[in-house]
């Protein structure tokens, strides 16, 4: 991700250009180990899962190939979704949404967060927290990774820290887990927080 982009320009064209030019430095090229570890502990493969702003969606690919079929992915960049379809051609097209995340009206049991939050304009963070609450069913969970190191006020990615996350999410969620991920990839060791937030109302 560029760290010199004005946050007011984070529109569809911005992200389309990044994927078409393969300027995706944030992309791990595989599922995040922390999220894989969490998925491997899930027993109910019928749960309804959303992955917002998933880009190349390695998490969705892994879920699909391990037997989870009720998965929905959404991204504002069509180029990223096309690349995903090419890798996972049997993934149902009706579960692939080329859409602004904030326009989703469905509800889910689990939402997986992976580099979507840090890509948003920081002015949308309260809206993000509220929307995540609305999208989750009763006792639904928001699970994933958040960066915990100083990045830049001009992004993406944008910075964030433990105290900010506690304040931001505590109004809508019970914070079950919010701690340094023990299994981050080497470049991100001690720089990621793994979290499990459960909907409270």
C-alpha positions as CSV (number, residue, x, y, z in Angstrom):
1,X,0.0,0.0,0.0
2,X,1.1,3.5,-0.7
3,X,1.8,5.6,2.4
4,X,1.6,8.9,0.6
5,X,-2.0,8.8,-0.6
6,X,-4.5,11.4,0.5
7,X,-7.2,9.6,2.5
8,X,-9.9,11.5,0.6
9,X,-9.0,9.6,-2.5
10,X,-9.6,6.1,-1.2
11,X,-12.3,5.3,-3.8
12,X,-13.0,2.4,-6.1
13,X,-10.7,3.8,-8.8
14,X,-7.8,4.0,-6.2
15,X,-8.2,0.3,-5.3
16,X,-8.8,-0.9,-8.8
17,X,-5.6,0.7,-9.9
18,X,-3.6,-0.8,-7.1
19,X,-4.8,-4.4,-8.0
20,X,-4.4,-3.9,-11.7
21,X,-0.8,-2.6,-11.2
22,X,-0.1,-5.3,-8.6
23,X,0.8,-2.7,-6.1
24,X,-0.3,-4.8,-3.2
25,X,2.6,-4.8,-0.8
26,X,0.3,-5.5,2.1
27,X,-0.7,-8.9,0.5
28,X,0.9,-11.9,2.3
29,X,0.3,-14.2,-0.7
30,X,-1.4,-16.7,1.6
31,X,-3.8,-16.9,4.5
32,X,-2.6,-15.2,7.7
33,X,-1.4,-17.9,10.1
34,X,-3.4,-16.4,13.0
35,X,-6.6,-16.5,11.1
36,X,-5.9,-20.0,9.8
37,X,-5.3,-21.1,13.4
38,X,-8.7,-19.7,14.4
39,X,-10.5,-21.3,11.5
40,X,-9.0,-24.7,12.2
41,X,-10.7,-24.6,15.6
42,X,-14.2,-24.0,14.2
43,X,-16.4,-27.0,14.3
44,X,-19.6,-25.8,12.6
45,X,-19.0,-25.5,8.9
46,X,-22.6,-24.2,8.3
47,X,-22.0,-20.8,9.9
48,X,-22.5,-17.8,7.6
49,X,-19.2,-15.9,7.2
50,X,-18.4,-12.5,5.7
51,X,-15.0,-11.3,4.6
52,X,-15.0,-7.6,3.8
53,X,-12.4,-5.9,1.8
54,X,-10.6,-9.2,1.5
55,X,-8.7,-8.4,-1.6
56,X,-7.2,-11.6,-2.9
57,X,-9.2,-13.4,-0.3
58,X,-6.8,-16.2,0.8
59,X,-9.0,-16.6,3.9
60,X,-12.1,-17.3,1.8
61,X,-10.1,-19.7,-0.4
62,X,-8.9,-21.6,2.6
63,X,-12.4,-21.8,4.2
64,X,-13.9,-23.0,0.9
65,X,-11.4,-25.8,0.4
66,X,-11.8,-26.9,4.0
67,X,-15.6,-27.4,3.7
68,X,-17.1,-24.0,4.7
69,X,-19.6,-23.2,1.9
70,X,-21.6,-20.3,3.4
71,X,-19.0,-17.7,2.8
72,X,-19.5,-14.2,1.4
73,X,-16.8,-11.9,0.2
74,X,-17.1,-8.2,-0.7
75,X,-14.7,-5.8,-2.2
76,X,-15.0,-2.4,-3.9
77,X,-12.2,-3.4,-6.3
78,X,-13.6,-5.7,-9.0
79,X,-10.1,-6.6,-10.2
80,X,-9.4,-8.3,-6.8
81,X,-12.6,-10.3,-7.1
82,X,-11.8,-11.4,-10.6
83,X,-8.4,-12.7,-9.5
84,X,-10.1,-14.6,-6.7
85,X,-12.6,-16.2,-9.1
86,X,-9.8,-17.3,-11.4
87,X,-8.1,-19.1,-8.4
88,X,-11.3,-20.5,-7.0
89,X,-13.6,-21.1,-10.0
90,X,-16.1,-23.2,-8.2
91,X,-16.9,-20.5,-5.6
92,X,-20.5,-19.4,-6.1
93,X,-20.7,-16.1,-8.0
94,X,-23.8,-15.1,-5.9
95,X,-21.5,-15.1,-2.8
96,X,-19.1,-12.6,-4.4
97,X,-20.2,-9.0,-3.9
98,X,-18.7,-6.2,-5.9
99,X,-20.1,-3.6,-3.5
100,X,-19.3,-0.9,-0.9
101,X,-19.1,-2.7,2.4
102,X,-21.3,-0.1,4.1
103,X,-24.2,-1.0,1.8
104,X,-24.4,-4.6,2.9
105,X,-27.8,-5.4,4.5
106,X,-27.4,-9.1,5.3
107,X,-26.4,-10.7,8.6
108,X,-23.7,-13.1,9.5
109,X,-22.5,-15.4,12.3
110,X,-18.8,-14.5,11.8
111,X,-17.0,-11.6,10.1
112,X,-13.3,-12.0,9.4
113,X,-11.1,-8.8,9.5
114,X,-7.8,-8.9,7.6
115,X,-6.3,-5.5,6.6
116,X,-9.7,-4.0,5.8
117,X,-9.8,-1.8,8.9
118,X,-6.4,-0.2,8.3
119,X,-7.3,0.6,4.7
120,X,-10.3,2.7,5.6
121,X,-10.3,6.4,6.1
122,X,-9.8,6.8,9.9
123,X,-12.9,9.0,9.9
124,X,-14.9,5.9,9.1
125,X,-13.8,3.9,12.2
126,X,-16.8,4.6,14.4
127,X,-19.0,3.8,11.4
128,X,-17.1,0.6,10.8
129,X,-17.7,-0.5,14.4
130,X,-21.4,0.3,14.2
131,X,-21.8,-1.4,10.9
132,X,-20.0,-4.6,12.0
133,X,-22.4,-4.7,15.0
134,X,-25.4,-4.4,12.6
135,X,-24.1,-7.1,10.3
136,X,-23.7,-9.7,13.0
137,X,-26.4,-12.0,14.3
138,X,-27.0,-12.3,18.1
139,X,-23.8,-13.6,19.7
140,X,-22.0,-13.2,16.3
141,X,-18.3,-12.6,16.3
142,X,-15.9,-10.2,14.6
143,X,-12.5,-11.9,14.4
144,X,-9.2,-11.1,12.9
145,X,-6.1,-9.0,13.1
146,X,-5.4,-5.3,13.7
147,X,-2.0,-3.5,13.4
148,X,-0.4,-2.4,16.6
149,X,2.5,-0.1,15.6
150,X,2.9,3.4,14.4
151,X,2.4,3.6,10.7
152,X,1.5,7.0,9.4
153,X,-1.4,9.5,9.6
154,X,-1.4,9.5,5.8
155,X,-2.1,6.1,4.3
156,X,-3.2,3.5,3.7
157,X,-2.4,1.6,5.8
158,X,-3.4,3.9,8.7
159,X,-2.2,3.5,12.2
160,X,-3.9,2.3,15.3
161,X,-3.2,0.9,18.8
162,X,-4.5,-1.2,21.6
163,X,-6.1,1.6,23.6
164,X,-7.8,3.0,20.5
165,X,-9.3,-0.4,19.7
166,X,-10.6,-0.9,23.2
167,X,-12.3,2.4,23.2
168,X,-13.7,2.0,19.6
169,X,-15.2,-1.4,19.9
170,X,-16.2,-1.7,23.6
171,X,-19.6,0.1,22.9
172,X,-20.8,-2.6,20.5
173,X,-18.8,-5.7,21.5
174,X,-17.6,-7.8,24.4
175,X,-13.9,-8.0,23.9
176,X,-13.1,-11.7,24.3
177,X,-9.5,-11.5,23.1
178,X,-7.3,-8.6,22.1
179,X,-3.7,-9.5,22.3
180,X,-0.4,-9.7,20.4
181,X,-0.6,-12.5,17.9
182,X,1.8,-15.3,18.7
183,X,1.9,-16.7,15.2
184,X,2.3,-13.6,12.9
185,X,4.5,-13.9,9.8
186,X,8.0,-12.8,10.6
187,X,7.8,-9.2,9.2
188,X,4.7,-8.6,11.4
189,X,5.8,-10.3,14.6
190,X,4.8,-8.2,17.6
191,X,3.0,-5.8,15.3
192,X,-0.4,-7.5,15.1
193,X,-3.2,-7.9,17.6
194,X,-5.4,-11.0,17.2
195,X,-8.9,-10.3,18.4
196,X,-12.3,-11.9,19.0
197,X,-15.1,-9.4,19.6
198,X,-18.6,-10.8,20.4
199,X,-21.7,-8.8,19.6
200,X,-23.4,-7.5,22.8
201,X,-26.6,-5.8,21.5
